[in-house]
């Protein structure tokens, strides 16, 4: 019995060692990229081309019952340092005053919706333009979910590129300029670009932008770490390998025609952002030489992360179900050379280390506990395994923070110290909780009890009202 | 089970991981301090050059102000001199050409340009990028050769910086290597090469003329816009003829769309026949571009083409056509006919663009 448990603990340890070493390799690759990015940011002339020579961008903002934040989000988007720009708010059948708040703030008037939409969506109710902001459109439609709203936006949008974002997200003023760069660098290859998502909780929001990034407490701090690891850590490397399988729904830039061509967003999907990115790879990589999905680390979008455990639980269960569904839908890419790094590296990584890791993680805890009960003298062994696993995790965090500090240097010394402090507690409570929730998601999916979208309670960003520069700013 | 042996191995792993974690912690601290050091250095340089820039911009005696640069550059460490020169010229953006020329000459005398040229061969690739960037601003005719050599650099970032710098210098001597790079479409973003060639005038126009016949689709697309930007040097008629040829003969819809789009940068009174014909192109992107470009021609024939397009099955084509009709309704020759077409139309797009236009008013 003891031998079997020791063997099981070794299997779990080796699994996590391989996972951590792979992630670490990605982080090292990201570090070399980010170092370039920083140095390349020094003297630069020329700037942007004149607006007549730039592709137009339509920013799609799906909103469902977002009355508290929608006006400030739109006002911030309208301050983007990019033209030609169109902001399309997609009111997905809100039952609160989302539309009324927009109508008051931006003085909306109705336009004809017009016929002939290339994608099927829930019925459209009305289309509105603004007297105060000519680049703003508001589309009202019956509720159909986020993906359905985005599909309606794709049909209505007038520019060749579409950026998708959330009503609770704030783009840095030059986010679109940076996101556009991969399209300019590889005009005939780039399919989509993912932006870098940061946690905005407790940060100071003024002049339509995050002026002072801060670290939240507890759950928010942990998510800050997760986002730094995920976005600055691994996505830069996946992008370099051309194996990026997810463009976050919080901020991504796509070719409009290409998205419509592959059928738009999958309406019932819980991970519609990942699914559509995988579909782009799945359908287009074999036919489109050099096709790639890129990541722009400089294109920053600030989002509000769930600040309570219950909200986080719902989100993570949803994410796990979404991830498993995407892996199942696009399993045809797994291990296939024709999909390049997407099929040979990213997909196996996603399936082996993201989708089923909760089984190994929870299995590891169970084995350690049983081992200690059956063979109390084995505690040094169990303890050493646990410490090694913790240190592997910490190594990832440190490497990701190094990438963050090298590239962006946004947080104050105090906040960074706090972040490091929180990271030391991560493996004790945060990781086990995440593993448990993800396992719950897996079980729910297996039992056919698919979770709904639910609602995430929003925290107002720490606004500085005296600094508001426009009557449109909240 | 040899638990003891395994246990010892795991502890070695733990020790190793602890050491690496501490090393990374130290690296984070060092990185933070580096930011601080760099920021202070930048601030110190900016403080030093600010009074000189002020005198160069607003003072009476430019010669004396230029002389003040000598002691300034003498005390600065050699490696920061090129960047300081860049900052200086950047600050002098509003100065007249005479002042800028005097400063450039002084920088040459202080061997700053020479240092930047030497830096294009440094081992660290990002330093080579920086040197190219700096040469783009402070470089002279002698720098062109140095930058052309960098077009074969093994790092794409260096090649890109060299292309941009050559464009900034605007020397026709760079036309041949840039044209070769453009036609090969290899290793440098084509938009960057296009921008640099566009700054070379007639020498650059030749590259676009060749590019229109390239087997590469992206090169042909870029060349359409490139040649349209050279109407002054090549002649409007010649540009329209080249674009019409693409619009009529190219098998790729995206190239035809680019040719139609580019025509709006060469406006005139008579709409090109090929553009009018493109209103019936089977590819929606071509019709979209055509609808937008027709607004650039004050020609009743354009109104005739746009009328049916306002009810096009492609939503964007229809909207753009209605918008173009609205634009033409304000023009001298096509105005009356456009107003009549708008009045007679029952297309939803006309209602939409009218409502939008009223908002603007």
Interface residues (C-beta under 8 A of the other chain):
Chain A: X2 X3 X6 X7 X10 X13 X35 X36 X39 X40 X42 X43 X44 X45 X46 X49 X52 X53 X109 X110 X111 X112 X114 X115 X116 X117 X118 X129 X130 X131 X134 X155 X158 X184 X185 X186 X187 X188 X257 X378 X380 X381 X384 X385 X387 X388 X391 X392 X394 X395 X398 X399 X401 X402 X405 X406 X409 X413 X416 X420
Chain B: X1 X3 X6 X7 X10 X11 X13 X14 X17 X18 X20 X21 X24 X25 X27 X28 X31 X32 X35 X83 X86 X90 X126 X129 X130 X133 X134 X136 X137 X157 X164 X167 X168 X189 X190 X191 X192 X195 X217 X218 X225 X265 X285 X313 X314 X315 X316 X318 X319 X348 X349 X351 X352 X355 X356 X359 X360
